[in-house]
Amino acid sequence: MIFSFDLLVNAIVSGILIGGFYAAVTSGVSLSFGILDIVNIAHPAFIILGSYVAYIANATFGIDPIIAAIIATPLFYVLGAVIYQVYYVAFEKRGQESLRGLAFFFGLLFITEVTLVLYFGVDYRYVDARYIGPTLHLGMIDVPLRILVPFLVSLLLIAVLQLILTRTFIGRAIMAVAQDQLALRLMAVDPVRIKRIAFGISIATASLAGAFLIIIQPVEPSVGREYIGRVFAICVLGGMGSLPGTVIAAMLLGIVESLTATFYGPSWAPAVSFGFLLLTLAVRPAGLLGR
Amino acid sequence: MRTPLFFLMWLGIAAVVFGLALSSGNDYVFFAGYVVLQYVVLSTAWNILGGYCGYVNFGSAAFFALGAYSTVAIYKFITENEFYRLPMPVLILIGGAVSGLVGFGMGYLTLRLRGAFFAIATLALAVVLQTLIVNWDFVGGSRGAYILRPEEVPLIGSYIKYLFLVMLLLAVAALVIARLIERSRLGYGFATIRDDELAAEASGVPTLKLKLIATTISGALMGMAGAPFPYYIGYLQPSSTFGLDYAVNSIAMPLIGSVAARGLTTDQLSSRIAGLLRQGYVRDPHVAVEVEAYRPFFILGEVTQPGQYPYVANMTVETAVAIAGGFTPRGYKREVIISRNYGNQAYRFKTPITAQIQPGDTIQVEERWF
C-alpha cells in the first residue's frame, strides 16, 4: 500500500464533511430513539421521502433542493405528529411499544418504500443546483461543494435544534420527558403532547436530511436501507439523544469509513464502522457522551 | 398431545402435502412451495429466540445467508479439488453448524444488551458478516456465485422435487424442535427470561446458559434453511441473499425458463425477458441486464506486455495499450491495426488510437519508421 500524506488529509477532510451529513441524518433518530425511546426504524424511509419531495420541487419548479426542504418541513412535522398519535394510541398506551412498535415502524418503512417505487419506479433520481459539480481547491485539499453545502447547513440545523432543546420551554420539556414522565405530569405538562411535538420535529429533520442526501448522491427508494444501521450506530455511539455526541460520533464514523475506503477499498467500509458499533455496544453501551 | 404423536401427525401432513404437490403434475408448485416451507423454517427459528425469549433478532437474513454461503464454499471447494459431491442433508448439517456457531457468539451480546440495543447489535452483526462475504473472493465476492444443480435425482425425479422434499422434512423437524422446547424445562426457562430477566436470574435460572442455547438453536435452524438455497436459486449474490427480498426473483426465475441471448444487445435481451415475465407473471416488470464478463481482447506488436486481457465496457485503443503496459519506445502511436470478425467475415483496418474497441478484437501496434 502506498501511503501518501495528500491522500490521508483528503480522506480525513471528506470524512468530516460526510460526517456532518450523517449527523443531520441521525439528529432525527437522536430525538426519537435517543430521547423518546421510540425505535423509529423507518426514519431512513422518511429521509428518502424528503429526497423525493426535494426532487419533485426541483424538477417541476426549479427550486433549490435545500429551500424546497425548508418549505416542506411543516408538512413533515404534521406527518410526524400524526404518526406519533397513531403509535401512541395503538401501542404506547397499551404498553406494547417494544416489540409491536418495532414491527409497526418496520411496516411503515416498507410501505413508504413500496409507495415510492410504485410512483417513481426504481430509477435513480437526482437534482440540479449551482453548487453541484464545482470543487474548491484549498492547497492540496479538494472540497466538492456538493458535500460542503450540506455539511454547513447540517451544522446549522443541529445548532438550531440544540438551541431549541436547551433554551425554549418546549425543548426543555422534551428533555424532561426523557427523564421522568410522571414528574412532567405533576408540573401540569402533558407528556403525550410534548412527545408528539418532539416526534414531529424529528420527522421534520428528515425533510432536510433527504435534501442533503439527494444533493450528495442520486437516490432511489431503497437507498435508505443502507442508512438504517449507520444511523442507529451513530445514535448509540453518540450516547442516545445527545446532539453534540451525535455530531462527534457522526464525524468519527465518517472519518473511519473514509479512511477505510481510501486505504483498503470501499467494500470494507461498512464492516469497520459496524465492527466499531459492536465494540461500543459490548464495551460501553452508554456511548461516547452518554447520559 | 404427546410429542411423538405430534411428530407423527406432522409427518403425515407432510406426506399428504407432498402427495398433493406430486399429483398437480406441475413443477411450479414445487418452486413456490419451497419458498413457503423455507419461511416456515425461518420463522420457527426466529420464534425460538424472539418469541420464547423476547430477544428481537434483525439479523435472520445473515444467518440464512451464512448457511447458503457455507454450501457455496463447499461447492467451490469440491469443484476445484474434484472431490466426491456431498449429499444435501450433509450440506444442511454443515450450514446449520456454521450459523449455530455464529449464533452462539451472538448469544454473548445478550450479556449486556437488551431490547432495542440487542436488535441494533444484530443488525450490525448482519452488516459485518455481509461485508466479509462481499470481500471473500473464493465464494464469488460481490459478483456472486453460480451453482449448477444436478438435473435428476434417483427415485424422486427432478431436482426441485428433491429440494422440496428436503425442505418439507426440515420444516417438520423445526416444528418438532420448537414443540420440544416449548414443553420442556428449557421452554419455561425461556419464558422466565422473556417476562422478567432480573427476577429469573435472582431465582436461580441460569439465564446466560439458556440464552446461549436459544441463540445457537435459532441460528442453526436459520442456517439449515439457507443451506439448500444456492441449489434452488442457481445464482447467489450477497446483497440479495442478505436482504431476504429475493422472494420475487426466486419465483420469477424458474417460471420463464431459459432465454436465448445469443446475438442480442443487453437492451434487446432485457426487453425480451420483460416480455416473458409480462405474460401473466409480473404486472410491470423492470429488467436490467448487464454483461458480467466480456470476451477478452488481444494486443500484440510494439507494447510492453503483449497478450490477452479482459475487456472492459467502452474501452478505447488507448486504454487497451495502457493495460498492456504502454507503447514500447519504438511503437507507432498514431494508428493501430484492428482485426475484427463480423459474422463469419474477418476484417482488418487501420484506426486512430481514440477509437473504441470491441470484445474479441486483435490490436496490432506497428513499429515507427523513424
Interface residues (C-beta under 8 A of the other chain):
Chain A: F33 D37 V39 S98 L99 L102 G121 V122 R225 I228 G229 F232 A233 V236 S267 W268 P270 A271 F274 G275 L277 L278 L281 A282 P285
Chain B: G50 G54 V56 L109 R112 L113 G115 A116 F117 A119 I120 A121 L123 A124 L125 V127 V128 Q130 T131 L132 V134 N135 S142 G243 H286
